[in-house]
Amino acid sequence: MALILRNARLIDPQVGLDEVADLLIRDGRIVEVGHDLTAKTYVERDLSGKILVPGLVDIHVHLREHGFELKEDIASGTRSAAHGGFTAVCAMPNTTPITDNALAVEYVKARAAEVGKCRVLVSGACTKGLGGETLAEMGDMVAHGCCAFTDDGRGIKDTGMMRRVLDYAAQFDRVVMPHCQDDELVGKGQVNEGVASTRLGLEGWPAEGEELEIMRDIALCRLTGCPLHIQHLTTKRALDLVRAAKAEGLPVTCEVTPHHLVLTEDHIGDDYPTSLKVNPPLRTAEDAAGLIEGVVDGSVDVIVTDHAPHAEWEKDREFELAPFGMIGLETSLSLILTYLVDKGIIDYNRMVELMAIRPREILRQERVALEAGSVADLTVFDPNIEWTVQASDFLSKAKNSGFIGYELKGRATDVYVGGYATMENGVVVE
């Protein structure tokens, strides 16, 4: 039986589409885009007043399974993703055991197929055990569906090892996504080094701890030709390095998070809110403005959440003892709509590029577009819904959001994965 989605505003810059129209879906794919569509047998939904776009993808998510199911698991993490409007997420490998072999890749795929509410793409570790010393089983992981490589959570200190990682990944046309962090320079840093670290009396985390590794990894990208994607970039100078690499024609891309766009070190008050302890740390207002400029001019390729769930007791400790990270799947779309789209900083087309088109391109995934023949992975949102972020509303196991209490405008209402609803009218389909 066919499904007809009626009267939504369809937006997709890939096909030059921005108009109120209908979508006809059958067998998981879009059959037709047009007006007053019909079929022999069908069900329909009226989406008047809503916007429909190619399904959103988050390429930087910690689902925590296996090993840390107390914080999150694939079932709760993908429910959270669907609730936030996402049709696919890329799971990071820093679980226990580490996703550094084909068996671990297959486990994540199997669990996602069993309990997932969105597609789960699997990234593999660059080095065994994230130790930075021995190559992980990269070729075997690719053969079993691994889409990218990262030692997320830590930097690869040994330059020779990083070169070998890039040389090896290049053979499989897989992107390497480094967490650019010079651990020896960063040390025990807790917050951005400068005004924040001085005011709060905490160990400082210098911006150079990020920028130096970005500089090195761009040089290694030049040497090897391997596609390089800089994770959660946070400083204006780091973005300038990426701009220069792009101008040189190197295959370098980068991502930013909503919390690094909206929040700064100034938001960390004297109450030491551990929800704002993230890795890399919140930077200066000048850095945040620089990142937004990069979102506008195209220097930034992707917006991700770096969804990092933790148990309540882990965050309910002294700032120095609390783990780094905040959740973001259920607020990301609304934050971008509220702080960038609604303010006229970017338009819907650019938002779709950042959150749906470029993520798939970088991970070599099948193109999804609002055209006949495309897989029907779709996100629908109401741009006029006004809502307040509340912990009780999260479907994630974790509540460590830095945006609780924020008033946002715009929210996902419906999500379709392969033509089947995973969320309808704001409720995840069980």
C-alpha positions as CSV (number, residue, x, y, z in Angstrom):
1,M,0.0,0.0,0.0
2,A,1.3,3.5,-0.9
3,L,1.7,6.4,1.5
4,I,0.9,9.9,0.4
5,L,2.3,12.8,2.5
6,R,0.2,15.9,1.6
7,N,0.6,19.6,1.7
8,A,4.0,19.9,3.4
9,R,6.4,22.5,2.2
10,L,9.1,20.4,0.5
11,I,12.6,21.8,0.6
12,D,15.7,20.2,-1.0
13,P,18.5,22.3,-2.6
14,Q,19.8,19.2,-4.4
15,V,16.8,19.3,-6.8
16,G,16.0,23.0,-6.5
17,L,12.7,22.3,-4.7
18,D,10.9,24.6,-2.4
19,E,7.1,24.4,-2.7
20,V,4.0,23.0,-1.1
21,A,3.4,19.7,-2.7
22,D,2.7,16.0,-2.1
23,L,5.0,12.9,-1.9
24,L,3.9,9.4,-3.0
25,I,5.9,6.6,-1.3
26,R,5.8,2.9,-2.0
27,D,8.2,0.1,-1.0
28,G,10.5,2.4,0.9
29,R,11.1,4.8,-2.0
30,I,9.7,8.0,-3.3
31,V,7.6,7.3,-6.4
32,E,6.4,10.8,-7.3
33,V,6.5,14.4,-6.2
34,G,3.7,16.6,-7.3
35,H,0.2,17.9,-6.6
36,D,-3.1,16.1,-5.9
37,L,-1.3,12.7,-6.1
38,T,-3.3,9.5,-5.9
39,A,-2.8,5.7,-6.1
40,K,-4.9,2.6,-6.3
41,T,-4.6,1.9,-2.6
42,Y,-3.0,4.3,-0.2
43,V,-3.1,5.9,3.2
44,E,-2.4,9.6,3.6
45,R,-1.3,12.2,6.1
46,D,-1.9,15.9,6.0
47,L,1.2,17.8,6.9
48,S,-0.1,21.3,6.3
49,G,2.0,24.0,7.9
50,K,5.0,21.7,8.2
51,I,8.3,21.5,6.4
52,L,9.6,18.2,4.9
53,V,13.3,17.7,4.0
54,P,15.6,14.8,3.3
55,G,16.2,12.9,6.5
56,L,18.7,14.4,8.9
57,V,21.9,12.6,9.7
58,D,24.2,13.0,12.7
59,I,27.7,11.7,12.0
60,H,29.0,12.0,15.5
61,V,27.0,10.2,18.2
62,H,27.9,8.1,21.2
63,L,25.4,5.3,21.6
64,R,27.5,3.8,24.4
65,E,26.6,0.2,23.6
66,H,28.4,-2.1,24.2
67,G,29.9,-1.6,27.7
68,F,28.2,1.6,28.9
69,E,24.5,0.7,28.7
70,L,24.0,2.5,32.0
71,K,24.5,5.8,30.2
72,E,22.8,4.9,26.9
73,D,22.2,2.0,24.6
74,I,21.3,1.6,20.9
75,A,17.6,1.3,21.7
76,S,17.4,4.5,23.8
77,G,19.9,6.4,21.7
78,T,18.1,5.8,18.4
79,R,14.7,6.6,20.0
80,S,16.3,9.9,21.1
81,A,17.6,10.4,17.6
82,A,14.2,9.8,16.1
83,H,12.6,12.2,18.6
84,G,15.1,14.8,17.5
85,G,14.3,14.3,13.8
86,F,17.2,12.1,12.7
87,T,16.9,9.3,10.2
88,A,20.5,8.1,10.7
89,V,23.4,8.4,13.1
90,C,27.0,7.4,13.0
91,A,28.1,5.5,16.2
92,M,31.5,6.3,17.6
93,P,33.8,3.4,18.4
94,N,34.9,4.3,22.0
95,T,32.8,1.6,23.7
96,T,33.9,-1.3,25.8
97,P,35.1,-3.4,24.0
98,I,36.3,-0.9,21.4
99,T,34.9,-1.2,17.9
100,D,38.2,-2.0,16.4
101,N,37.4,-5.3,14.6
102,A,34.7,-6.8,12.3
103,L,32.9,-8.6,15.1
104,A,32.3,-5.4,17.0
105,V,31.0,-3.8,13.8
106,E,28.6,-6.6,13.2
107,Y,27.4,-6.4,16.8
108,V,26.4,-2.8,16.5
109,K,24.7,-3.5,13.1
110,A,22.8,-6.4,14.5
111,R,21.6,-4.6,17.6
112,A,20.5,-1.6,15.5
113,A,18.6,-3.8,13.1
114,E,16.8,-5.4,16.1
115,V,16.0,-2.4,18.3
116,G,16.9,0.8,16.3
117,K,14.5,3.6,15.5
118,C,16.8,5.1,12.9
119,R,19.7,3.9,10.7
120,V,23.0,3.3,12.6
121,L,26.2,3.8,10.6
122,V,29.3,2.3,12.2
123,S,32.6,4.0,12.5
124,G,35.7,1.9,13.5
125,A,38.7,2.8,15.5
126,C,41.9,3.8,13.7
127,T,44.1,2.0,16.2
128,K,43.6,-1.1,18.4
129,G,42.0,-0.3,21.7
130,L,42.3,3.5,20.8
131,G,45.9,3.1,22.0
132,G,47.5,5.0,19.1
133,E,50.2,2.3,18.6
134,T,48.9,-0.5,16.3
135,L,46.5,-0.3,13.3
136,A,43.1,-1.6,14.0
137,E,41.6,-4.2,11.6
138,M,40.6,-1.5,9.2
139,G,40.2,-3.5,6.0
140,D,38.2,-6.2,7.7
141,M,35.9,-3.6,9.3
142,V,35.3,-2.0,5.8
143,A,34.4,-5.4,4.5
144,H,31.7,-5.6,7.2
145,G,30.3,-2.2,6.6
146,C,32.4,0.3,8.5
147,C,31.9,3.7,7.0
148,A,34.7,5.8,8.6
149,F,37.6,5.7,11.0
150,T,38.2,7.7,14.2
151,D,39.9,7.3,17.6
152,D,37.3,9.8,18.9
153,G,37.9,10.8,22.5
154,R,41.6,11.2,22.1
155,G,44.2,12.3,19.5
156,I,46.7,10.0,17.8
157,K,50.0,11.4,19.2
158,D,52.5,9.5,17.0
159,T,52.7,11.3,13.7
160,G,54.1,8.2,11.9
161,M,51.1,6.2,13.1
162,M,48.7,8.9,12.0
163,R,50.3,8.7,8.5
164,R,49.8,5.0,8.4
165,V,46.2,5.3,9.4
166,L,45.6,7.8,6.5
167,D,47.6,5.7,4.0
168,Y,45.6,2.6,4.9
169,A,42.1,4.3,5.0
170,A,42.8,5.9,1.6
171,Q,42.9,2.4,0.0
172,F,39.3,2.0,0.9
173,D,38.1,5.5,0.1
174,R,37.1,5.9,3.8
175,V,37.3,9.2,5.6
176,V,39.4,9.5,8.7
177,M,37.8,11.7,11.4
178,P,40.4,12.7,14.0
179,H,39.6,14.1,17.4
180,C,42.3,16.8,17.2
181,Q,43.8,17.0,20.6
182,D,47.4,17.2,21.7
183,D,47.0,15.3,25.0
184,E,50.4,16.4,26.4
185,L,49.6,20.1,25.8
186,V,46.0,19.8,27.0
187,G,47.0,17.9,30.1
188,K,44.4,18.0,32.8
189,G,42.6,20.9,31.2
190,Q,39.0,21.4,32.2
191,V,37.8,24.7,30.5
192,N,39.2,27.0,27.9
193,E,42.5,28.5,28.9
194,G,42.3,32.2,29.5
195,V,39.5,34.2,31.2
196,A,37.4,31.1,32.0
197,S,40.2,29.1,33.6
198,T,41.4,32.1,35.6
199,R,37.9,33.1,36.8
200,L,36.9,29.6,37.8
201,G,40.3,28.5,39.1
202,L,40.4,25.4,36.9
203,E,43.1,23.9,34.8
204,G,43.2,25.6,31.4
205,W,42.7,23.9,28.0
206,P,44.6,25.9,25.4
207,A,43.1,26.4,21.9
208,E,46.5,25.4,20.6
209,G,45.9,21.9,21.9
210,E,43.4,21.6,19.1
211,E,44.9,23.7,16.4
212,L,48.4,22.1,16.4
213,E,46.9,18.7,15.6
214,I,44.6,20.1,13.0
215,M,47.7,21.7,11.4
216,R,49.6,18.4,11.5
217,D,46.7,16.3,10.2
218,I,46.1,18.7,7.3
219,A,49.8,18.3,6.4
220,L,49.4,14.5,6.5
221,C,46.3,14.7,4.3
222,R,48.4,16.6,1.8
223,L,51.0,13.8,2.0
224,T,48.6,10.9,1.7
225,G,45.6,12.2,-0.2
226,C,43.3,10.6,2.3
227,P,39.9,12.3,3.0
228,L,40.2,14.1,6.4
229,H,37.2,15.2,8.4
230,I,38.0,17.4,11.5
231,Q,35.6,16.5,14.4
232,H,34.0,19.2,16.6
233,L,36.1,22.1,15.5
234,T,35.9,24.9,18.1
235,T,38.2,27.9,17.3
236,K,38.3,30.6,14.7
237,R,42.0,29.9,14.0
238,A,41.2,26.2,13.5
239,L,38.6,27.1,11.0
240,D,41.0,29.3,9.1
241,L,43.3,26.3,8.8
242,V,40.5,24.3,7.3
243,R,39.6,27.2,4.9
244,A,43.3,27.3,3.7
245,A,43.2,23.5,3.2
246,K,40.0,23.7,1.1
247,A,41.5,26.6,-0.9
248,E,44.5,24.4,-1.7
249,G,42.1,21.7,-3.0
250,L,42.8,19.2,-0.2
251,P,40.0,16.7,0.7
252,V,39.4,18.3,4.1
253,T,36.0,18.8,5.8
254,C,34.9,19.8,9.3
255,E,32.0,19.8,11.7
256,V,30.8,21.9,14.5
257,T,28.2,21.3,17.3
258,P,25.3,23.4,18.3
259,H,26.7,23.9,21.8
260,H,29.9,25.4,20.4
261,L,27.8,27.7,18.2
262,V,25.3,28.8,20.9
263,L,27.3,28.6,24.2
264,T,30.7,30.1,25.2
265,E,33.0,29.9,28.2
266,D,31.1,32.8,29.6
267,H,28.1,30.6,30.2
268,I,30.0,28.5,32.8
269,G,29.0,30.3,36.0
270,D,30.2,30.2,39.6
271,D,27.8,27.3,40.2
272,Y,30.2,25.2,38.0
273,P,27.5,23.5,35.8
274,T,29.0,20.1,34.8
275,S,26.5,19.9,31.9
276,L,28.7,22.6,30.3
277,K,31.9,20.5,30.7
278,V,32.5,19.3,27.2
279,N,35.5,18.0,25.1
280,P,36.7,20.1,23.5
281,P,35.7,22.9,25.8
282,L,33.4,25.9,25.2
283,R,35.5,28.6,23.7
284,T,35.3,32.4,23.5
285,A,32.5,34.5,22.1
286,E,34.8,35.5,19.3
287,D,35.4,31.8,18.5
288,A,31.6,31.1,18.5
289,A,31.1,34.0,16.1
290,G,33.8,32.8,13.9
291,L,32.2,29.3,13.7
292,I,28.9,30.8,12.8
293,E,30.6,32.8,10.0
294,G,32.0,29.5,8.8
295,V,28.5,28.0,8.8
296,V,27.3,30.9,6.7
297,D,30.1,31.0,4.1
298,G,30.4,27.2,3.6
299,S,33.7,26.6,5.4
300,V,31.8,24.4,7.9
301,D,30.5,21.3,6.2
302,V,28.4,19.6,8.9
303,I,26.5,20.2,12.1
304,V,26.7,17.3,14.6
305,T,25.7,16.8,18.2
306,D,28.6,14.8,19.7
307,H,25.8,13.3,21.7
308,A,27.6,12.2,24.9
309,P,25.3,10.7,27.5
310,H,26.3,10.1,31.1
311,A,24.5,8.8,34.2
312,E,23.2,11.5,36.5
313,W,25.5,10.6,39.3
314,E,28.6,10.9,37.1
315,K,27.8,14.5,36.3
316,D,26.5,15.3,39.8
317,R,30.1,15.7,41.1
318,E,32.8,18.3,41.5
319,F,33.6,19.9,38.1
320,E,37.1,18.4,38.0
321,L,35.7,14.8,38.6
322,A,32.7,14.9,36.2
323,P,33.1,13.4,32.8
324,F,33.2,15.5,29.6
325,G,30.2,15.7,27.3
326,M,26.5,16.6,26.9
327,I,23.6,15.1,25.1
328,G,22.2,16.8,22.0
329,L,20.1,14.6,19.7
330,E,16.8,15.9,20.9
331,T,17.7,19.6,20.8
332,S,20.0,20.0,17.8
333,L,17.5,20.7,15.1
334,S,15.5,23.1,17.3
335,L,18.7,25.0,18.3
336,I,19.7,25.5,14.6
337,L,16.2,26.6,13.7
338,T,16.0,29.0,16.7
339,Y,19.5,30.5,16.6
340,L,20.4,30.4,12.9
341,V,17.4,30.0,10.7
342,D,14.8,32.0,12.6
343,K,17.3,34.8,13.0
344,G,18.0,34.9,9.2
345,I,21.6,33.9,9.6
346,I,21.1,30.9,7.3
347,D,18.1,29.6,5.3
348,Y,16.4,26.2,5.2
349,N,18.5,25.2,2.2
350,R,21.8,25.7,4.0
351,M,20.4,23.9,7.1
352,V,19.6,20.9,4.9
353,E,23.1,21.0,3.4
354,L,24.6,20.9,6.8
355,M,22.4,18.3,8.5
356,A,21.3,16.0,5.6
357,I,23.3,16.4,2.4
358,R,26.9,16.8,3.4
359,P,26.9,14.2,6.2
360,R,25.9,11.5,3.7
361,E,28.5,12.7,1.1
362,I,31.3,12.6,3.7
363,L,30.4,9.1,4.8
364,R,29.9,7.8,1.2
365,Q,26.3,7.0,1.9
366,E,23.5,6.8,-0.7
367,R,22.1,10.2,-1.8
368,V,18.7,11.0,-0.4
369,A,16.7,13.6,-2.2
370,L,13.1,14.6,-2.7
371,E,12.8,13.0,-6.1
372,A,11.4,9.9,-7.6
373,G,13.5,6.8,-7.0
374,S,15.2,8.1,-3.8
375,V,15.0,6.2,-0.5
376,A,12.2,7.7,1.6
377,D,14.3,8.8,4.6
378,L,12.5,12.0,5.5
379,T,12.3,14.5,8.4
380,V,9.3,16.7,9.0
381,F,9.3,19.6,11.4
382,D,6.9,22.4,12.4
383,P,8.9,25.7,12.3
384,N,6.3,27.5,14.5
385,I,6.2,25.2,17.6
386,E,7.5,27.0,20.6
387,W,8.7,24.7,23.5
388,T,10.9,24.7,26.6
389,V,13.6,22.1,26.9
390,Q,12.9,19.9,29.9
391,A,14.8,16.9,31.2
392,S,11.5,15.0,31.6
393,D,10.9,15.2,27.9
394,F,14.1,13.4,26.8
395,L,13.9,9.9,25.5
396,S,17.6,9.5,26.1
397,K,18.6,7.6,29.3
398,A,20.8,10.7,30.1
399,K,19.7,14.2,31.0
400,N,23.0,16.0,30.8
401,S,22.0,18.8,28.4
402,G,23.4,22.2,28.6
403,F,20.1,23.6,27.3
404,I,17.6,22.6,29.9
405,G,15.2,25.6,30.4
406,Y,15.9,27.1,27.0
407,E,13.0,28.3,25.0
408,L,13.2,27.1,21.4
409,K,11.2,27.6,18.2
410,G,10.7,24.7,15.8
411,R,10.6,21.0,16.4
412,A,10.6,17.7,14.5
413,T,7.1,16.1,14.3
414,D,7.5,13.2,12.0
415,V,10.3,10.9,10.8
416,Y,10.2,8.3,8.1
417,V,13.0,5.7,7.6
418,G,12.7,3.7,4.4
419,G,9.1,5.0,4.0
420,Y,8.0,3.8,7.5
421,A,7.2,6.2,10.3
422,T,9.6,6.1,13.3
423,M,7.9,9.2,14.7
424,E,4.4,10.6,14.1
425,N,3.0,13.8,15.6
426,G,6.0,14.1,18.0
427,V,5.6,10.5,19.4
428,V,8.1,7.8,18.6
429,V,6.4,4.8,17.0
430,E,6.9,1.7,19.1
